[in-house]
Amino acid sequence: MKFFIDTADVAEIKEAQSLGILDGVTTNPSLIKKSGRPFNDVAREICKLVPGPVSLEVTAIDCAGMLKEAEKLAKFGDNVVIKLPLIPEGLKACKKLTEQGIKTNVTLCFSPVQALLAAKAGATYISPFVGRLDDIGQDGFEIIPQIRQIYDNYGFETEILVASVRHPVHVHNSALAGADVATIPLKVFQQLVQHPLTDKGLAQFLKDWESVKA
Ligand code: G3P
């Protein structure tokens, strides 16, 4: 299972990289805004910093505009993945980019049938947003095993990239459901590592060591 970080903050990416378990980065216009930096600067820096896939999102809402933007975004590096919204124009753009050998991440997916459409359009990644479904009182995670089953039924190679991850249970469930990737905020990476019994056990080991070391 791959771990991406869901941020456009370079310091956060470096922090996650230092753990040695980071495979890629996902961004979106809101995360770019949160970084407080101009898009071109931050995108260029992230693509250089991270050897793995970096998702950069288009903002056009028509296929021709998306393809034009994709051309520009692809210039930031060989690792760029074009993030497209799951709307009809996004599916059209996905199909065309796939035909050109360009990697895509179809985003804002909230249902298994939407995920099926993205796979049929040749998406490299599908991004179901589990946290945002939780936010409206639906069990967001329910759709992940369903997408897994649909993809496995027909041998689709589109990777399930669980997005809108809010806490460690989302990551735990992603791994159990056979998701290919989870894109995780730095705070959740830090929460994943922690366990009170690990800290308690380590404190005891260090205390005992003090009394026996030479
Ligand atoms: O990158 C897309 C997704 O992960 C957004 O998450 O927390 O804004 O719903 P969130």
py3Dmol code that shows the C-alpha trace and the ligand (Angstrom):
import py3Dmol

protein = """\
ATOM      1  CA  MET A   1       0.000   0.000   0.000  1.00  0.00           C
ATOM      2  CA  LYS A   2       1.278   3.442  -0.896  1.00  0.00           C
ATOM      3  CA  PHE A   3       1.163   6.530   1.303  1.00  0.00           C
ATOM      4  CA  PHE A   4       0.850   9.973  -0.259  1.00  0.00           C
ATOM      5  CA  ILE A   5       0.716  13.212   1.696  1.00  0.00           C
ATOM      6  CA  ASP A   6      -2.263  15.499   1.086  1.00  0.00           C
ATOM      7  CA  THR A   7      -0.700  18.953   1.247  1.00  0.00           C
ATOM      8  CA  ALA A   8       0.970  21.741  -0.723  1.00  0.00           C
ATOM      9  CA  ASP A   9       3.117  22.747   2.252  1.00  0.00           C
ATOM     10  CA  VAL A  10       6.759  21.979   1.458  1.00  0.00           C
ATOM     11  CA  ALA A  11       7.784  21.830   5.125  1.00  0.00           C
ATOM     12  CA  GLU A  12       5.080  19.218   5.758  1.00  0.00           C
ATOM     13  CA  ILE A  13       6.222  17.187   2.752  1.00  0.00           C
ATOM     14  CA  LYS A  14       9.826  17.243   4.024  1.00  0.00           C
ATOM     15  CA  GLU A  15       8.648  16.155   7.466  1.00  0.00           C
ATOM     16  CA  ALA A  16       6.700  13.200   6.014  1.00  0.00           C
ATOM     17  CA  GLN A  17       9.630  12.337   3.729  1.00  0.00           C
ATOM     18  CA  SER A  18      11.919  12.113   6.751  1.00  0.00           C
ATOM     19  CA  LEU A  19       9.826   9.169   8.001  1.00  0.00           C
ATOM     20  CA  GLY A  20      11.025   7.226   4.940  1.00  0.00           C
ATOM     21  CA  ILE A  21       7.576   5.931   4.017  1.00  0.00           C
ATOM     22  CA  LEU A  22       6.284   8.597   1.649  1.00  0.00           C
ATOM     23  CA  ASP A  23       5.419   7.564  -1.910  1.00  0.00           C
ATOM     24  CA  GLY A  24       3.855  10.711  -3.384  1.00  0.00           C
ATOM     25  CA  VAL A  25       1.889  13.932  -2.940  1.00  0.00           C
ATOM     26  CA  THR A  26      -1.627  15.097  -3.728  1.00  0.00           C
ATOM     27  CA  THR A  27      -2.604  18.755  -3.920  1.00  0.00           C
ATOM     28  CA  ASN A  28      -5.751  20.657  -4.797  1.00  0.00           C
ATOM     29  CA  PRO A  29      -6.527  24.368  -5.265  1.00  0.00           C
ATOM     30  CA  SER A  30      -7.582  24.724  -1.602  1.00  0.00           C
ATOM     31  CA  LEU A  31      -4.315  23.202  -0.373  1.00  0.00           C
ATOM     32  CA  ILE A  32      -2.350  25.489  -2.708  1.00  0.00           C
ATOM     33  CA  LYS A  33      -4.257  28.473  -1.255  1.00  0.00           C
ATOM     34  CA  LYS A  34      -3.481  27.245   2.279  1.00  0.00           C
ATOM     35  CA  SER A  35       0.250  27.137   1.426  1.00  0.00           C
ATOM     36  CA  GLY A  36       0.080  30.915   0.869  1.00  0.00           C
ATOM     37  CA  ARG A  37       2.371  30.636  -2.173  1.00  0.00           C
ATOM     38  CA  PRO A  38       1.852  31.210  -5.905  1.00  0.00           C
ATOM     39  CA  PHE A  39       0.843  27.987  -7.669  1.00  0.00           C
ATOM     40  CA  ASN A  40       3.773  27.869 -10.124  1.00  0.00           C
ATOM     41  CA  ASP A  41       6.416  28.226  -7.400  1.00  0.00           C
ATOM     42  CA  VAL A  42       4.973  25.653  -5.081  1.00  0.00           C
ATOM     43  CA  ALA A  43       4.175  23.112  -7.832  1.00  0.00           C
ATOM     44  CA  ARG A  44       7.696  23.383  -9.257  1.00  0.00           C
ATOM     45  CA  GLU A  45       9.292  22.916  -5.842  1.00  0.00           C
ATOM     46  CA  ILE A  46       7.140  19.921  -4.883  1.00  0.00           C
ATOM     47  CA  CYS A  47       7.751  18.143  -8.192  1.00  0.00           C
ATOM     48  CA  LYS A  48      11.516  18.516  -7.729  1.00  0.00           C
ATOM     49  CA  LEU A  49      11.472  17.499  -4.084  1.00  0.00           C
ATOM     50  CA  VAL A  50       9.396  14.336  -4.463  1.00  0.00           C
ATOM     51  CA  PRO A  51      10.513  11.501  -6.731  1.00  0.00           C
ATOM     52  CA  GLY A  52       7.049   9.880  -6.648  1.00  0.00           C
ATOM     53  CA  PRO A  53       3.771  10.976  -8.254  1.00  0.00           C
ATOM     54  CA  VAL A  54       2.568  14.535  -7.578  1.00  0.00           C
ATOM     55  CA  SER A  55      -1.095  15.272  -8.344  1.00  0.00           C
ATOM     56  CA  LEU A  56      -1.726  18.800  -9.649  1.00  0.00           C
ATOM     57  CA  GLU A  57      -5.333  19.777 -10.282  1.00  0.00           C
ATOM     58  CA  VAL A  58      -6.805  21.526 -13.307  1.00  0.00           C
ATOM     59  CA  THR A  59      -9.273  24.347 -12.733  1.00  0.00           C
ATOM     60  CA  ALA A  60     -10.906  24.484 -16.175  1.00  0.00           C
ATOM     61  CA  ILE A  61     -14.341  22.872 -16.299  1.00  0.00           C
ATOM     62  CA  ASP A  62     -14.394  22.071 -20.015  1.00  0.00           C
ATOM     63  CA  CYS A  63     -12.436  19.290 -21.672  1.00  0.00           C
ATOM     64  CA  ALA A  64     -10.454  21.543 -24.039  1.00  0.00           C
ATOM     65  CA  GLY A  65      -9.471  23.837 -21.170  1.00  0.00           C
ATOM     66  CA  MET A  66      -8.477  20.871 -18.999  1.00  0.00           C
ATOM     67  CA  LEU A  67      -6.258  19.466 -21.759  1.00  0.00           C
ATOM     68  CA  LYS A  68      -4.606  22.846 -22.249  1.00  0.00           C
ATOM     69  CA  GLU A  69      -3.905  23.136 -18.520  1.00  0.00           C
ATOM     70  CA  ALA A  70      -2.684  19.538 -18.393  1.00  0.00           C
ATOM     71  CA  GLU A  71      -0.091  20.376 -21.017  1.00  0.00           C
ATOM     72  CA  LYS A  72       1.255  23.199 -18.825  1.00  0.00           C
ATOM     73  CA  LEU A  73       1.121  21.172 -15.616  1.00  0.00           C
ATOM     74  CA  ALA A  74       2.993  18.255 -17.210  1.00  0.00           C
ATOM     75  CA  LYS A  75       5.961  20.578 -17.726  1.00  0.00           C
ATOM     76  CA  PHE A  76       6.587  20.732 -13.959  1.00  0.00           C
ATOM     77  CA  GLY A  77       8.088  17.239 -14.078  1.00  0.00           C
ATOM     78  CA  ASP A  78       7.855  13.646 -15.264  1.00  0.00           C
ATOM     79  CA  ASN A  79       6.145  12.757 -11.996  1.00  0.00           C
ATOM     80  CA  VAL A  80       3.103  15.007 -12.541  1.00  0.00           C
ATOM     81  CA  VAL A  81      -0.315  13.349 -12.363  1.00  0.00           C
ATOM     82  CA  ILE A  82      -3.153  15.448 -13.780  1.00  0.00           C
ATOM     83  CA  LYS A  83      -6.016  15.736 -11.315  1.00  0.00           C
ATOM     84  CA  LEU A  84      -9.419  16.052 -12.988  1.00  0.00           C
ATOM     85  CA  PRO A  85     -12.868  16.513 -11.457  1.00  0.00           C
ATOM     86  CA  LEU A  86     -15.366  13.683 -11.805  1.00  0.00           C
ATOM     87  CA  ILE A  87     -17.727  15.522 -14.159  1.00  0.00           C
ATOM     88  CA  PRO A  88     -18.526  14.587 -17.781  1.00  0.00           C
ATOM     89  CA  GLU A  89     -15.881  16.975 -19.149  1.00  0.00           C
ATOM     90  CA  GLY A  90     -13.354  15.522 -16.694  1.00  0.00           C
ATOM     91  CA  LEU A  91     -14.053  12.005 -17.934  1.00  0.00           C
ATOM     92  CA  LYS A  92     -13.571  13.132 -21.538  1.00  0.00           C
ATOM     93  CA  ALA A  93     -10.260  14.752 -20.634  1.00  0.00           C
ATOM     94  CA  CYS A  94      -9.245  11.630 -18.695  1.00  0.00           C
ATOM     95  CA  LYS A  95      -9.830   9.436 -21.737  1.00  0.00           C
ATOM     96  CA  LYS A  96      -7.802  11.748 -23.983  1.00  0.00           C
ATOM     97  CA  LEU A  97      -4.901  12.110 -21.547  1.00  0.00           C
ATOM     98  CA  THR A  98      -4.824   8.336 -21.000  1.00  0.00           C
ATOM     99  CA  GLU A  99      -4.582   7.852 -24.778  1.00  0.00           C
ATOM    100  CA  GLN A 100      -1.572  10.203 -24.723  1.00  0.00           C
ATOM    101  CA  GLY A 101       0.071   8.161 -21.946  1.00  0.00           C
ATOM    102  CA  ILE A 102      -0.424  10.898 -19.336  1.00  0.00           C
ATOM    103  CA  LYS A 103      -1.254   9.845 -15.788  1.00  0.00           C
ATOM    104  CA  THR A 104      -4.521  11.055 -14.245  1.00  0.00           C
ATOM    105  CA  ASN A 105      -6.153  11.236 -10.840  1.00  0.00           C
ATOM    106  CA  VAL A 106      -9.929  11.588 -11.053  1.00  0.00           C
ATOM    107  CA  THR A 107     -11.039  13.467  -7.981  1.00  0.00           C
ATOM    108  CA  LEU A 108     -14.209  14.392  -6.082  1.00  0.00           C
ATOM    109  CA  CYS A 109     -15.531  10.826  -6.311  1.00  0.00           C
ATOM    110  CA  PHE A 110     -18.386  10.065  -3.934  1.00  0.00           C
ATOM    111  CA  SER A 111     -19.923   6.849  -5.299  1.00  0.00           C
ATOM    112  CA  PRO A 112     -18.835   3.436  -6.606  1.00  0.00           C
ATOM    113  CA  VAL A 113     -20.492   4.003  -9.990  1.00  0.00           C
ATOM    114  CA  GLN A 114     -18.606   7.278 -10.416  1.00  0.00           C
ATOM    115  CA  ALA A 115     -15.448   5.267  -9.707  1.00  0.00           C
ATOM    116  CA  LEU A 116     -16.500   2.748 -12.365  1.00  0.00           C
ATOM    117  CA  LEU A 117     -16.856   5.540 -14.938  1.00  0.00           C
ATOM    118  CA  ALA A 118     -13.400   6.904 -14.094  1.00  0.00           C
ATOM    119  CA  ALA A 119     -11.870   3.452 -14.514  1.00  0.00           C
ATOM    120  CA  LYS A 120     -13.570   3.037 -17.882  1.00  0.00           C
ATOM    121  CA  ALA A 121     -12.099   6.405 -18.910  1.00  0.00           C
ATOM    122  CA  GLY A 122      -8.670   4.960 -18.075  1.00  0.00           C
ATOM    123  CA  ALA A 123      -7.905   6.886 -14.862  1.00  0.00           C
ATOM    124  CA  THR A 124      -4.595   6.016 -13.243  1.00  0.00           C
ATOM    125  CA  TYR A 125      -6.039   6.861  -9.809  1.00  0.00           C
ATOM    126  CA  ILE A 126      -9.549   7.360  -8.469  1.00  0.00           C
ATOM    127  CA  SER A 127      -9.915   9.586  -5.402  1.00  0.00           C
ATOM    128  CA  PRO A 128     -12.978   8.749  -3.293  1.00  0.00           C
ATOM    129  CA  PHE A 129     -13.425  11.392  -0.559  1.00  0.00           C
ATOM    130  CA  VAL A 130     -14.335   9.435   2.560  1.00  0.00           C
ATOM    131  CA  GLY A 131     -14.188  12.279   5.110  1.00  0.00           C
ATOM    132  CA  ARG A 132     -16.530  14.545   3.190  1.00  0.00           C
ATOM    133  CA  LEU A 133     -19.147  11.758   3.077  1.00  0.00           C
ATOM    134  CA  ASP A 134     -18.745  11.299   6.845  1.00  0.00           C
ATOM    135  CA  ASP A 135     -19.311  15.057   7.157  1.00  0.00           C
ATOM    136  CA  ILE A 136     -22.805  14.748   5.666  1.00  0.00           C
ATOM    137  CA  GLY A 137     -23.773  11.849   7.902  1.00  0.00           C
ATOM    138  CA  GLN A 138     -23.006   9.000   5.509  1.00  0.00           C
ATOM    139  CA  ASP A 139     -20.494   6.268   6.321  1.00  0.00           C
ATOM    140  CA  GLY A 140     -17.836   7.484   3.879  1.00  0.00           C
ATOM    141  CA  PHE A 141     -15.801   4.359   4.066  1.00  0.00           C
ATOM    142  CA  GLU A 142     -18.613   2.116   2.832  1.00  0.00           C
ATOM    143  CA  ILE A 143     -17.789   2.900  -0.797  1.00  0.00           C
ATOM    144  CA  ILE A 144     -14.151   1.748  -0.652  1.00  0.00           C
ATOM    145  CA  PRO A 145     -14.687  -2.058  -0.495  1.00  0.00           C
ATOM    146  CA  GLN A 146     -17.450  -1.616  -3.080  1.00  0.00           C
ATOM    147  CA  ILE A 147     -15.083   0.144  -5.492  1.00  0.00           C
ATOM    148  CA  ARG A 148     -12.465  -2.554  -4.777  1.00  0.00           C
ATOM    149  CA  GLN A 149     -14.979  -5.252  -5.660  1.00  0.00           C
ATOM    150  CA  ILE A 150     -16.127  -3.530  -8.856  1.00  0.00           C
ATOM    151  CA  TYR A 151     -12.541  -2.989 -10.028  1.00  0.00           C
ATOM    152  CA  ASP A 152     -11.590  -6.587  -9.200  1.00  0.00           C
ATOM    153  CA  ASN A 153     -14.715  -7.957 -10.915  1.00  0.00           C
ATOM    154  CA  TYR A 154     -13.598  -6.477 -14.223  1.00  0.00           C
ATOM    155  CA  GLY A 155      -9.826  -6.311 -13.804  1.00  0.00           C
ATOM    156  CA  PHE A 156      -9.600  -2.506 -13.863  1.00  0.00           C
ATOM    157  CA  GLU A 157      -6.086  -1.338 -13.049  1.00  0.00           C
ATOM    158  CA  THR A 158      -7.137   2.113 -11.797  1.00  0.00           C
ATOM    159  CA  GLU A 159      -5.630   2.541  -8.339  1.00  0.00           C
ATOM    160  CA  ILE A 160      -7.958   3.354  -5.454  1.00  0.00           C
ATOM    161  CA  LEU A 161      -6.514   6.429  -3.742  1.00  0.00           C
ATOM    162  CA  VAL A 162      -8.473   7.045  -0.551  1.00  0.00           C
ATOM    163  CA  ALA A 163      -8.742  10.810  -0.051  1.00  0.00           C
ATOM    164  CA  SER A 164     -10.261  13.193   2.489  1.00  0.00           C
ATOM    165  CA  VAL A 165      -8.621  11.080   5.183  1.00  0.00           C
ATOM    166  CA  ARG A 166      -9.301  12.602   8.586  1.00  0.00           C
ATOM    167  CA  HIS A 167      -8.000  10.088  11.146  1.00  0.00           C
ATOM    168  CA  PRO A 168      -6.033   6.832  11.598  1.00  0.00           C
ATOM    169  CA  VAL A 169      -9.167   4.647  11.350  1.00  0.00           C
ATOM    170  CA  HIS A 170      -9.559   5.755   7.723  1.00  0.00           C
ATOM    171  CA  VAL A 171      -6.018   4.509   7.037  1.00  0.00           C
ATOM    172  CA  HIS A 172      -6.596   1.263   8.929  1.00  0.00           C
ATOM    173  CA  ASN A 173      -9.778   0.597   6.950  1.00  0.00           C
ATOM    174  CA  SER A 174      -8.074   1.531   3.662  1.00  0.00           C
ATOM    175  CA  ALA A 175      -5.418  -1.116   4.250  1.00  0.00           C
ATOM    176  CA  LEU A 176      -8.016  -3.742   5.219  1.00  0.00           C
ATOM    177  CA  ALA A 177     -10.118  -2.962   2.147  1.00  0.00           C
ATOM    178  CA  GLY A 178      -7.148  -3.360  -0.188  1.00  0.00           C
ATOM    179  CA  ALA A 179      -6.995   0.283  -1.265  1.00  0.00           C
ATOM    180  CA  ASP A 180      -3.871   0.953  -3.311  1.00  0.00           C
ATOM    181  CA  VAL A 181      -3.069   4.356  -1.820  1.00  0.00           C
ATOM    182  CA  ALA A 182      -4.184   6.614   1.023  1.00  0.00           C
ATOM    183  CA  THR A 183      -3.429  10.303   0.822  1.00  0.00           C
ATOM    184  CA  ILE A 184      -2.897  11.445   4.365  1.00  0.00           C
ATOM    185  CA  PRO A 185      -2.523  14.856   6.041  1.00  0.00           C
ATOM    186  CA  LEU A 186       0.684  15.259   8.101  1.00  0.00           C
ATOM    187  CA  LYS A 187      -1.292  15.354  11.352  1.00  0.00           C
ATOM    188  CA  VAL A 188      -2.711  11.887  10.612  1.00  0.00           C
ATOM    189  CA  PHE A 189       0.753  10.527   9.700  1.00  0.00           C
ATOM    190  CA  GLN A 190       1.892  11.646  13.151  1.00  0.00           C
ATOM    191  CA  GLN A 191      -1.155  10.104  14.825  1.00  0.00           C
ATOM    192  CA  LEU A 192      -0.565   6.793  13.017  1.00  0.00           C
ATOM    193  CA  VAL A 193       2.862   6.357  14.575  1.00  0.00           C
ATOM    194  CA  GLN A 194       1.727   6.993  18.119  1.00  0.00           C
ATOM    195  CA  HIS A 195       0.541   4.461  20.666  1.00  0.00           C
ATOM    196  CA  PRO A 196       0.474   5.150  24.419  1.00  0.00           C
ATOM    197  CA  LEU A 197       1.661   1.608  25.180  1.00  0.00           C
ATOM    198  CA  THR A 198       4.692   2.116  22.902  1.00  0.00           C
ATOM    199  CA  ASP A 199       5.625   5.266  24.836  1.00  0.00           C
ATOM    200  CA  LYS A 200       4.952   3.609  28.198  1.00  0.00           C
ATOM    201  CA  GLY A 201       6.923   0.483  27.235  1.00  0.00           C
ATOM    202  CA  LEU A 202       9.865   2.513  25.969  1.00  0.00           C
ATOM    203  CA  ALA A 203       9.960   4.620  29.139  1.00  0.00           C
ATOM    204  CA  GLN A 204      10.077   1.432  31.221  1.00  0.00           C
ATOM    205  CA  PHE A 205      12.833  -0.122  29.075  1.00  0.00           C
ATOM    206  CA  LEU A 206      14.946   3.018  29.400  1.00  0.00           C
ATOM    207  CA  LYS A 207      14.366   3.146  33.164  1.00  0.00           C
ATOM    208  CA  ASP A 208      15.346  -0.522  33.607  1.00  0.00           C
ATOM    209  CA  TRP A 209      18.384  -0.065  31.368  1.00  0.00           C
ATOM    210  CA  GLU A 210      19.627   2.723  33.655  1.00  0.00           C
ATOM    211  CA  SER A 211      19.939   0.248  36.522  1.00  0.00           C
ATOM    212  CA  VAL A 212      21.782  -2.514  34.597  1.00  0.00           C
ATOM    213  CA  LYS A 213      24.027  -0.712  32.121  1.00  0.00           C
ATOM    214  CA  ALA A 214      27.738  -0.918  32.767  1.00  0.00           C
TER     215      ALA A 214
END
"""
ligand_1 = """\
10
G3P
O -6.995 16.193 -1.784
C -8.333 15.970 -1.706
C -8.891 15.560 -0.358
O -8.028 14.726 0.317
C -9.470 16.675 0.439
O -9.653 16.376 1.786
O -10.133 17.042 4.123
O -10.499 18.701 2.252
O -12.009 16.753 2.541
P -10.637 17.268 2.722
"""
view = py3Dmol.view(width=600, height=400)
view.addModel(protein, "pdb")
view.setStyle({"model": 0}, {"cartoon": {"style": "trace"}})
view.addModel(ligand_1, "xyz")
view.setStyle({"model": 1}, {"stick": {}})
view.zoomTo()
view.show()
